[in-house]
């Protein structure tokens, strides 16, 4: 499998590589997500990548598969100011301390979701970012993907002005991460589970499309994974985002991968449907004829999730227009999920 992935990476890198002065980025965390970020940033052709992880086996594997620059095994001993940016893809319990170190030193950073496991130190981090005017973002990939960006544009163009919205979807996490029992997902102490790992992405989209999360409640359970993990494998949330009432249903065990959104306004409804992992369509209906007008269609976006996010982050670093999630929004996301989960 590693040989196939490496060859596929080299093909995509050749297709996208450009020759330019490259920004130096340090990627902290060499697990499964860290590897995706390494490839994503290299494929932009705009970054040289160094990696840091305490696990020598992981760093050696990445070095064997990708043209990384330097390898580190102790984050606290690195001179972060040697880099134009730091990407933090360690387990969530390390996020705030590592991001805070970047903020204090004035180093731009991209922080994997969720922001943390609790709100301890989050306000300090947000204040340090503001005080030092640090360019940073949280890594909710969907805000960088063309179909999700287009949906936001179309909601405005059609003036749907949603009053209610439905978000529903899931997939079989075990297929894509067969090691799920051994990684962060299985442990509460590392930010695992459906809510912080998967639902947080949906909450981020709801924030982006509808507004700040307010009141709500959540039901969640471990219905399929059982004793193999400590965490939940499904969740249902009812809440208010901005002025809209929202329903969110998500699980990590269903066989087909699907993602569905519907925004309901007085002048019409808009739908986003991803059925399978290859095609997404946006449709609109402004009457009761039963006919839906296809406004946009996108194919095979998933392989480019991380390179698109890397390009979006590059725009942020260069002061250009971008759609990245702010640290303040990520803090709102986390606070909301912790609060509604506590009510469940």
N, C-alpha and C positions, 0 to 999 in steps of 0.2 A: 504493500500500500504506500509506503513512504517513497518508493521509487516512482510510482505513478504520479503522486502528488508533486514530487520534485520536478518531473518532466513537464507536467502541466503548468507549474509555476514558471519555469524557464520559458515556455512558449508565450505565456501571457506577459511576462516581463519584456520579452523581445518586441511584442506588439505595441507596448505602451511606453517603452523607454525613450526618454529625450535627454539631450546632453545639455546640462546647465550646471551652474554653481549650486551644489547641494547643501541643504540645511542638515545639520547634525541633530539627530533625535536619539534619545536613550529610551529603550523599551524595557520597563521593569516588570518582570513576570514572563516566564518562557513556557507557560503551559499552553493548552489548546488555543485559547483566545490570543495569547501573546504571539503565537506562530501566525495566526491570521493577520495580526497587526504588522508583523515583520513583512509579510508578503505584500500587504496593502500599501505600506509606505514605500517599499522598494519599487512597486509597480508604477508609482507616480513619476518616477525618474527624477524627483526633486529632493529626495532625502538620502543621506547615508545613515545606516542604522547600526547602533550598538545595543547590546542586550545585557540585562542583569538578572540573575536568579541564584538563589542559594543551592539549587539542585544542579550539580555539574553535568549529570546525564542529560538533562533538558537543554542546557546551553550547548553541549557538544553536538546534540542532534540538530539544533538550529544552525550551528556553524557549518555542519556537514551539508546542509541542504540549501543554505542561503548565503550570499556574499555579504555577511555582516562585518563591521569594522572591528570593534573591541568587545571583549567579554569581561563582565564584572560579576563578582559573587557577594559583594557587600554594598548595599545601596548607600548606607550612611558614610562610607569612606570615599564616595565619588564626588569630585568637584562638579556639581551640577551646572555651574556657569560655563563649563566647557561646551555645553549643548544649547542649541537654539530652542529645544523643547524636550519635555519628558512625557512619555506615555506610561500610565500606571495601570497595569493589568494583573495585579496581584489579587489574592482573595480580599473580600470587602473589608475585613477587619483591619487591614493595613492601609486602606485608602486615605483616610483623613490625616494620619501622621505623615505619610509620604507626600501627599499633596500640600500639606501645610509647610513642609520643609521647602518645597518648590516655591510656594507663595512668599515665604519670608525672604528667600534669596532672589526673588524677582524673576524666576524662570517660568516661562509659559508651560502649561501642561494640559494634557488630555487625560481624563480620569474615567476608567471603566465604571459602568453601573453595577450595582446600586452605589450611591455615594458612600454609604456606610451601613452598619448594622443597627445603629441607634443614632440619636442626635448629639451624643457627646462630642464636643469639639467642632461641630459643624458651623456654629456661629463664629467661632474663632477663625476657622478657615475662610468663610465668606468675608469676614472683616479684613483679614490679611490680604485677600485678593483685591478688595477695594482700595485699601490703604496703599498698596504697592503697584496698583494699576496693572495687574498681571493678566495677560491674555490667556484664557483657559476655557475649557468646556467639559461637559460630561458626554461619555461615549454612547449615546443612544443612536444607533446606526440609521434607523429609518428616516430621520430628518435629512439624511444626505442622499436618499434614494429618489431618482426622478419621479417615479409614480406617486410617492407620498408627497413630494413637493408640488407636483401638478394638481393633486387633489386639493391641497390648500388654496392654490390659485383659483381653481374652478369653483370652490365653495364661495369665494368672493365674487367671481364673475357672474355666477348664477344668482347671487344674493339669496342663498338658501336660508341664511340666518337661523340655524338649527335651534329648535326648542327641546328636542330630545335626540338621543343618539344611542346606537347599539354597536358594541364591539364584541366580536366572538371569534374564537379560533383556537388552534393548538396543533400539536404534532407529536410524534413519538420520539421523545428526547433520547430514549435508550438506543435508537437506531443510529443517531448521529454522535452520541457520546456513550459508547458501550461501557466505558469506565466510570459511569455516573455514580456508582456506589463508592468509589475511591476518591472522588474529587469534591470540590467545594459544594456542589449541588446537594450532596447528601447530608451536609452538616449545617445546623442552625448557627453555630458559632462562626461560620465562614460566609454567611449570606446566601445560603442555598435555598432551594424550594421554589415552587411555582410563582409565588407572589413577588419576591424581590428579584428573581432571575428573569421571569417572563412577563408577568403582569406589569412590572415597572415600565417596560417598553410601551405597553398600551396606554398607561397613564400618561407617559410623556407625549404620545400623540394626542390624547384627549386635551392635555394642557395646550398644546400647540394649535389645535383646531378650534377649541372652544373657550379656553380660559383657565384661570387658576382653580385647582380643586378646592372644594369647600367641605360640606358635611357629607357623610356617607357611612355605610356599614358593609361588612364582608362576611360571607360564609366560605369556609375552606375545609379541606379534608385530605387525608391520604387514603384514596379509594382503591388504588391499583398497586402502587409500589410496595406497600406494606412495610415490614420490618427491615427491608433492604436499605431504607433511608430514614432519617429523622424528621424529614421535612414534608410539606404538603405537596400533592401532585395536581391539585385543581383548586380553583377559586371562582366565586361569583361575587361581584361588587355592584351595589347600587349607590349612586352618588350624584353630586351636583358639580359641574364644571362650568365656570362662568355663570351664565344664566340658564344652562341646559341641564335637564335630567338625563343621566347616563347609566346604561347597563353594560357591565363588562363580564364576560364569561371566558375562562381560559383554562386549558389543561395541558399536561405534558405526556399524555399516554395514547391519544387517539391515533389511529393508523394513517389516514390521509392527512397531509398537511393542508390546512385551510386557514384563511384569515378574511373576515368579513366586517365591514363597517357600513352603517347606514345613518345618514344625517337627515332628520325629519324637520322640515320647516313649513310654514303656512303656504308658501308658494311652490313647494315641491320637495322631492326627496332625492338625495344623491347617495349612490352606493359605490363601494370599493370592494371588489371580490378578487381574492387570490385563491384559486382552486388548484392545488398542487403547488409545486415550487418553481414553475416555469412561466406562468402567465398571470398578469394582473389587468383588470379592466375597471374603468370608471364609467358609470352610467347615471342617467338623470331621467326623472319622470315628473312632469308638471301637471298631470291630470289623472283621471281614473280610467283611462283607456286600457291599462295593462301593458302599454308599450313603453319600453325603456330605450332611450337614445344613448348610444355608446359615444362618449366624449373623448376617450383616450384608451389606448391599449399598450401594454409594455410586456416584453418577453425576456426571460432569463436574466433577471436582475440580481438574483441572490449571489452568484459567484463574484459580483463586483461590489458587494456591500462594503467591504473594508477599504478597498481602493477609493471608492467614492467618498467615504468618510475621511480618509487621509487627504484627499483633494480639498474637501470642505474645510478641514482644519488648517490646511495651508492657506486658504483664503483668509481665515481668521488671523493667522500669524502675520499676513501681509496687509492687514487692514482692509481687505476687500469684503464684498457682500458675502455673507454665509448664513447658513440655517442651523448652526450648532446649538445644542442645549446649553444654557448658561448654568453656572454653579448654583445661582439662586433658584432656578427652576428645578434643578436636581434635588436641592434641599427641600423644596416644597413637595416634590414627588415622594421623597423618602418619609417626610413627616406625615403626609397623608396616608401612605400605606401602613406605617406603623400604627397610626391612630385607628384606622378602620379595622386592621387585623386584631387589635386589642379588643374591639367591640365584638368580634366574631365568636 
